Each structure stands twice: as structure tokens, then as C-alpha cells.
Amino acid sequence: MIETLRQMASSERNRKSRPQAMATKCRRSRTKFTEEQLKILIDAFNKKPYPGYAVKQRLALEVNTEESRIQIWFQNRRARHRFLKRREKNLDLRQDQAYPEENIQGVRDRRCRTSYTSSQLQTLMNAFMENPYPGIDSREQLAEDIGVPESRVQIWFQNRRSRLHIQKKREPEEASAQRQNQGQDL
């Protein structure tokens, strides 16, 4: 009886918190490629598993989707390729020759650095202070508000969380260094 009441209370708490979590953290729907689109992507991957920004843009136009979806497809494909290679190596099977040697992309193939105006940065910082892990809907709204692609907003939030994490790690180190310096001054 007591256990049943605990379960009911627990499920009630979960039910109440779920709508809030669902509203703020909606996932993007899975991108489904047709066989023709996959053939184009696989051919491009076989030629160059680390395509530059221009190649990804061209592929996005060819398969009629966003460049960010192409980027994710290539990341997932490379991860699958590495996993299969590792598995074959562990099973002492011969290496799969279907994929050419992976080359790290050169500086000329990279996307141009995104520069933000002070008003764009202020908008992004305000949104970050409100929620450092925004859902796809929030990121798309922010992107529309500041006039940049959603993928750039997503990267900005990843970089900002990383910077915040590094700053938090440094704070205790800096405080202990200041205490040591004060002890030496006495």
C-alpha cells in the first residue's frame, strides 16, 4: 500500500514536470533521405569523408536539405565508418577497402568565421543566461531574431557552455593562487 502511494506520487511529480521539459527541449525531427539522396551522399563520402563548406553547400542544394543536416550526416557516417573499422580490427578481419584514406580538411575548406555584432551577442548572452541548453525551437527563433543560420546559433551555445565550464574550473585555481600570494606578502 505504501509502495503504491509512493509510485503514484512519483508518477504525479514526473507528469507535472514533463510538459515544461517537453516545451523547452524539443528535438528536431529525424532527417530521412531517399535512396537517390543517399546515393549522392555516399558517393561524395567515398570521394572525401571530410568535405569542405562549399562541398556541403553544393550537396545541400543537390539533395534539397540544409547544410547543417549534411554536416551531421557526414559526422554520423564517419563515426559509423570508424566503429566498423575498430570492430573488424578486433575480430582480426581484413580492412574494408570501400572507403579511401581519410584526410583532415585543410584551412581553405573551412567555413568562414562567423562575426557577431554587439547587439547579436547581447541577444545570445541574454538567451544563454535564461537557458544554456535551448531546444531547436528556441534556437530557430534566436537565429531568426539575429539573422544567422540556426546551426551557427547551436555552435555558439556549445562554445559558450565550453568556455563557461573552463572558467568555472579556473576560479578555484585562481583563488588558491591569490591566497598563496597573500600568505607570502605577510
C-alpha positions in Angstrom: 0.0 0.0 0.0 2.7 2.5 1.0 4.8 1.5 -2.0 1.8 2.0 -4.3 1.3 5.5 -2.8 5.0 6.3 -3.4 4.7 5.2 -7.0 1.6 7.3 -7.6 3.3 10.4 -6.0 6.4 9.8 -8.1 4.4 9.5 -11.3 2.4 12.6 -10.5 5.7 14.6 -10.0 7.0 13.3 -13.3 3.8 14.1 -15.1 3.8 17.6 -13.8 7.4 18.3 -14.8 7.2 16.7 -18.2 5.2 19.4 -20.1 7.8 22.0 -19.0 10.7 19.8 -20.1 8.9 19.0 -23.4 8.3 22.7 -24.1 11.9 23.7 -23.7 13.7 20.7 -25.1 12.1 19.6 -28.3 14.2 17.6 -30.5 14.5 18.2 -34.2 12.6 15.6 -36.3 14.9 12.9 -37.8 16.0 13.7 -41.3 15.1 10.9 -43.7 16.9 10.7 -47.0 15.6 9.0 -50.1 17.6 6.3 -51.9 18.7 8.9 -54.6 19.8 11.4 -51.9 21.7 8.6 -50.1 23.5 7.6 -53.3 24.7 11.2 -53.8 25.8 11.5 -50.2 27.6 8.1 -50.2 29.4 8.9 -53.5 30.6 12.2 -52.0 31.7 10.5 -48.8 33.6 7.9 -50.7 35.5 10.6 -52.6 36.1 12.8 -49.5 34.8 11.9 -46.0 35.8 15.4 -44.7 34.2 17.7 -47.3 34.6 21.5 -47.1 31.9 24.0 -46.5 31.5 24.7 -50.3 31.0 21.0 -51.0 28.5 20.6 -48.2 26.6 23.6 -49.5 26.6 22.1 -53.1 25.3 18.7 -51.7 22.6 20.5 -49.7 21.3 22.1 -52.9 21.6 18.8 -54.7 19.6 16.8 -52.1 17.3 19.7 -51.2 18.1 20.0 -47.5 20.0 22.2 -45.1 23.8 22.3 -45.0 23.7 21.5 -41.2 21.8 18.3 -42.0 24.6 17.3 -44.5 27.2 18.1 -41.9 25.5 15.8 -39.4 25.1 13.1 -41.9 28.9 13.2 -42.6 29.7 13.2 -38.9 27.5 10.1 -38.4 28.9 8.4 -41.4 32.5 8.9 -40.3 31.6 7.6 -36.8 30.0 4.5 -38.3 33.0 4.0 -40.5 35.4 4.3 -37.5 33.2 1.9 -35.5 33.2 -0.7 -38.2 36.9 -0.4 -38.7 37.5 -0.9 -35.0 35.2 -3.9 -34.9 36.9 -5.5 -37.9 40.3 -4.9 -36.3 39.1 -6.5 -33.1 37.8 -9.5 -35.0 41.1 -9.8 -37.0 39.2 -9.3 -40.2 40.9 -7.7 -43.2 40.4 -3.9 -43.6 37.5 -2.7 -45.6 38.7 -1.1 -48.9 35.4 0.5 -49.7 36.4 3.9 -48.2 39.5 5.8 -49.2 42.0 7.1 -46.6 40.5 9.9 -44.5 42.2 13.3 -45.0 41.8 16.0 -42.5 40.3 19.1 -44.1 42.6 22.0 -44.9 42.3 25.6 -43.8 41.0 26.6 -47.3 38.0 24.2 -46.9 36.8 25.6 -43.7 33.7 27.8 -43.2 34.4 31.5 -42.8 34.4 32.5 -39.1 31.0 34.0 -38.1 31.3 37.5 -36.7 28.5 38.8 -34.5 27.6 42.4 -33.8 27.3 43.6 -30.3 23.5 43.5 -30.4 23.6 39.9 -31.7 26.0 39.0 -28.9 23.8 40.7 -26.3 20.7 38.8 -27.6 22.7 35.5 -27.5 24.1 36.2 -24.0 20.6 37.1 -22.6 19.2 33.8 -24.1 22.2 31.9 -22.6 21.6 33.3 -19.1 18.0 32.3 -19.4 18.7 28.8 -20.7 22.2 27.4 -21.6 20.6 24.4 -23.3 17.9 25.8 -25.7 15.8 23.4 -27.8 15.6 23.5 -31.5 12.5 25.9 -31.4 14.4 28.4 -29.2 17.5 28.2 -31.4 15.5 28.7 -34.6 13.7 31.7 -33.1 17.0 33.2 -31.9 18.5 32.6 -35.4 15.6 34.4 -37.0 15.8 37.3 -34.5 19.6 37.9 -35.0 19.7 36.9 -38.7 22.1 34.0 -38.7 21.6 30.3 -39.5 20.4 28.0 -36.7 23.5 25.9 -37.0 25.6 28.9 -36.1 23.4 29.6 -33.0 23.8 25.9 -32.0 27.6 26.2 -32.3 27.7 29.5 -30.4 25.8 27.8 -27.5 28.2 24.8 -27.5 31.2 27.1 -27.5 29.8 29.3 -24.7 29.0 26.3 -22.5 32.5 25.1 -23.0 34.0 28.5 -22.2 31.8 28.7 -19.0 33.0 25.2 -17.9 36.7 26.2 -18.4 36.1 29.5 -16.4 34.5 27.5 -13.5 37.5 25.2 -13.4 39.9 28.1 -13.3 38.2 30.0 -10.5 39.3 27.7 -7.7 42.8 27.6 -9.0 43.0 31.4 -9.2 41.5 31.7 -5.6 44.1 29.4 -4.2 46.9 31.2 -6.0 45.7 34.5 -4.6 45.7 33.0 -1.0 49.3 31.8 -1.5 50.4 35.2 -2.7 48.7 36.9 0.3 50.4 34.4 2.6 53.8 35.4 1.1 53.2 39.1 1.5 52.7 38.7 5.3 
